[in-house]
Amino acid sequence: MDIFQNLADQLKGKNKTIVFPEGEDERVMGAAVRLQADGLVTPLLLGNQDKMTQVAQAHGWDLSALETLDPTQYPADDLKTMHDALLERRNGKNTSEQVDQMLKDVSYFATMLVYMGKVDGMVSGAVHPTGDTVRPALQIIKTKPGNKRISGAFIMQKGDERYIFADCAINIELDAETMAEVAAQSAETAHMFGLEPRVAMLSFSTKGSAAGEMVTKVAEATKLAQAKIDYPVDGELQFDAAFVPSVGERKAPDSKVAGHANVFVFPSLEAGNIGYKIAQRFGGFEAVGPILQGLNAPVADLSRGTNEDEVYKVALITAAQALED
């Protein structure tokens, strides 16, 4: 079954609410209209009411069934409660006046709705750069217990094939500990999507076929990941050894992962970002994400080149993450 049909089946009747800070954007609004009509997610669109109405009318969309909110019109008492909660959360790192300014930023406002339990998750990034989504999430929602960092994974799907690629979005340089943490987070993501995780720690070397600091790092990361994860993890593995059964059998004959991996952990952001785009453009895979992993509550960061269908699918993923919390 298609991975997103699986998610849709999980979400029916769960009434998870996802906030969209960029509610005036036509791609976001179109996805929200579809989500509402399909009864999978309750969208909350943030923005100026007149601007949202103009966009809706231009596309023939009926906003009457959708929840919308203009942050500038938020009731004073509720805003005061939000202000105090953010001031406390920042624990002396920001003044009251600075918090006032932060809450005028729609990304901070939406993140506080998640933090305060008003909504179940947030999808942003169609208009704002990654930092505008990730920074408030790290400052307010923060990482899950046991996680020191977050990471960004992509679901790669073509026909019946499904894979997880990480980290493709967040951590520029990964040391052994970070790579192991990304592996653990990615295994959890794979399990959420109905995959039985088999995690490959990627390198340009397979089981000592090459030497160097980068190879040693992946070998160390593999040992750390194996201690963290209950699913099969192996490395260091070249991509062909991880993916192609005949190559895996030849290069790593005793491995439970080689030739059968479905979670691929790259040794650097550079490798991960290039890797998923090659699979997408040369291999014809659909790349959905990045999915932010390791946060205390679900927040998704879209690409600014996203389209309505991607917004729709990322919202399903974000709502599914809320089911796990």
N, C-alpha and C positions, 0 to 999 in steps of 0.2 A: 504494500500500500504506500502511496505517496506520503512522505514524511509530514507534510502540512495537513493532509487529510487526517492523519493520526492525531495531530495536535488539535484540529478542529473537533474531533470526536471527544477528546479529553476535556475540552473547554466548554462544551455545550452544557448550559445550566449552572455553570460555576460563577457567573456574574462578576468576573474580574474587571476592574476599572483601570484603564490605562490613560494617562494624561499625555497630551500632545502639546508642548509649548508653542509649536509653530502652526497653530490652527488656521492661520490666514493663508497658508501655502496650499495651492490647489491639489498637489500630490497627496499631502497629508489629509486634506479634507475628503478627497475622493476615497482614500483608504478607510477613513473613519465612517463614511456613509455605507460602504460595503460591510464593514465589521458590524455596524449596528443592524443592518438589514439581515445579515446572516445569523445574528443572535449569538455571536461567539465571544465578543468583548464589548464592554460598555466604554465607548470613547469619551473623553473629556477634552474639548478643544479650547485652548487659551488664545485670546486675541481680542482685537477691537471688534465689537459687534457689527458695526456698519461695514467694515472691511470684509468680515466673514460673510455677511449677507450678500455683498456684491459678488464675491467669488462664487457663492452657492447659486445665485441667480444666473450668472454667466454660464454655468454648467447644467442648470436645470435640476439642482439638488435641493431636496427639502430638508432644512435644518431643524424643523420643529421637533423631530424625534431625538435629536442629539443634545447632549449636555454641552453647553458653552459657558465660558467664564472670562470676563474681562478683568485681569488682575488689578487694573487701576480703579475698578469699582468694587473691589472686595470689601465686605463690611468692616468697619473700623475695629470693632471688638475682635473679630477673627484675625485681622491683620496684626493687632496688638499681641494676641496669643502666639501667632507665628513668629513675630519679632522676638518675643521673649524666649521662645523655644530655640531659635537660631542663635541668639546671644548666649544662651546657656551651653548650646552645643559647641560653640566656638571657644568657650572656656577661656576668655580673656584675650584671645587672638584678634578680636575685632571690637571696636567701640560700638556703643548704641547707635551713633550716627552712621558708622560704616555699615552696620546691619540694615539700617533704613535704606541705604543706597543699594545694598546687595539685593534686597527684596524687590527693587524696581527692575531688576534683571529677570526676565521671564524664566531663564534657566534655573536660577536660585529659587524663585517662587515655586516652580513646578517640582523641583527636588524636595522642597519642604513639604509639599503635599504628599509626596511618597513617604518621607521620614515620619510625618505625623499620622500616617495611616489613613489619610483621606482618600488615597488611591492606592492601587496595588503595584503600579510600575509606571515607568516613563519611557517614551520614545521620542528622541530628538535628533538633530544633526542634519536635517534636510536643508536648513538655512545656515545654522551655526557651525563653526569649526569644532573639531573634536574636543579641544581644550574647554570650550564653553559647556560641554556636556559632562566631561570627565571630572573637571576640577570641582564643581559643586558636589558631585557624587562622592568623591573621595573626602571632601571636607565635612560633609554632613552625614551621608549614609555610611561611609567607611567600609572597610573590608570585613568579611565574615571572620568569626573566631578561627584562629589557626592559619589564616591567610595574611601574608605580609604585603601582597601585591594583587593587582587585577591583571587580566590579560584579555586579548581579543581573539575570538575564534570565528571561523567561517564554516557554515554547512556547505558542503560541495555535493551536489545532487545531479545525476543524469540517469534517466530511466530508473532501474532498480538499484543503482549504485548510490551509496551514501557514505560520506566520509566527513571527518572533522579535521580541519587544519588550524594550527595555532603555534605560536602567537603571531598574528598577522597584522596587528594594529596598535599595540600599546608599548611594549618594552623593547627599546632599541637594542640594548645589549643584555644578553641573558647569561648570568653565571650558572654554575651547576645547580645551586639551590633554587634559583628562579625557574630554570628549565624544568626541574622536578615539580615545582608548584604548578606550573602551566600544565604539565602532564596530568596531575591529579584533578585540576579544574576541568580539563578537557574530557577526561574520562567520565566525570559526573555529567557533563553536557551530553556526551554520547549516550549515556544511559537514559537521560531524560527523553531522548528522541527514539528510544526503543532499540538502540544498538547494544550489542554485547561488546564492550570495549576491548580492543586489542591494540595496545599503544606502542608505536614505534618512535624511538628517539633517534632523529635523523642526523646524519653526518656525511662527509665525503669518504668515510671509512666504514668498513664492516668488520667488526670483531678483530680489530688490530691490523687490518690490511694496510693502513697508513698510520703515521705517527705525527705527534705535534700537540701543542696546547689545546687546540680546538677539539681534537679527538679525545684527549684526556678529559676535557670538560664534559663531553657528552657521555663518556663512560661513567664518570662520577655521578652525573645527573641521573643516569639509569639506575644506579644502585640506590640513590636517594628516593627515586620514584617508586622503585619496587618495594621499599619499606613503607611507602605512603598508601599504595593502591592495592586493592584486593584483586584487580583484574590483571591479565597478562601484560607485562611491560618488558620490552627488550631494546637493546642498543649496545654499542652504536651500530646503526644500520644505514647503508646507502638506500636511496629511495627505491631503486629496482629490487634490492634484496627485501625490502619491507613489503613491496607491492606485488611482485611477480612470483607466483608459487615456485616455478622451476629455478629461478635465480635464488630465491630464499632457501630452497632445499640445498642448493650447491654451496652457497656462501655461509649459511648458518643452519646446518642440518638439525641441530638439537633445539632450535628455537620454536616456541609456541606462537610467536608473532610473525616471524619472517615469512613473507609471501602471502600473509593473510591480515595485515594491519588495516584498521579502519579509522584510527586516530593517529595523526601525524604531527609530531612536535618538532618544530624547526629550531635550529641552534641560534638563530638571530631573527630580528624583525625583518632585516633585509632579505634573508632567504625565504621567510614565510610569506612576505608580501609579494615577492617575485613569483614564488611557487604557486600561490593560489590564482594569480592573474594568468600564468601560463596555462594552468588547468582550465581556467574559465575561457580564455581566448583561443587556445590551440585545441583543447580537449572537449570544448563544448559543454562544460559543466556549468550549472547554475550556482553562483556563489551568493549566499545569503548571509549578511552580517555587516559589520562585526558584532558578535554577541559578546557583551562584556561579562566576564567570569570573575567570581570571587567577591562580589559586593554583597552587603547585608540585605539589599532589596534590589529588584530588577530594574536596571536602567540600560537602554539601548542607544547606541550611537550610529545613526545612519550616515551614509555617504552623501555629500552635497549633490552628487550626480544621481541620486536615487530616483526611482520612479514609483508610481502609485502601487504597483503590485509588490515591490520590495517593502514598502512601508507596511502594507497589509500583512505580509509574511513575518516581518520583524515584530510587529505587534502581537501576532500569535505566539511567537517564541517568547516574548517578554511576559505575556500572560501565563504561558506554560511554566516559566521560571517561578512565577508567583505561586503556582500550585505546589511547587517543591518546598517553598519556605514554610 
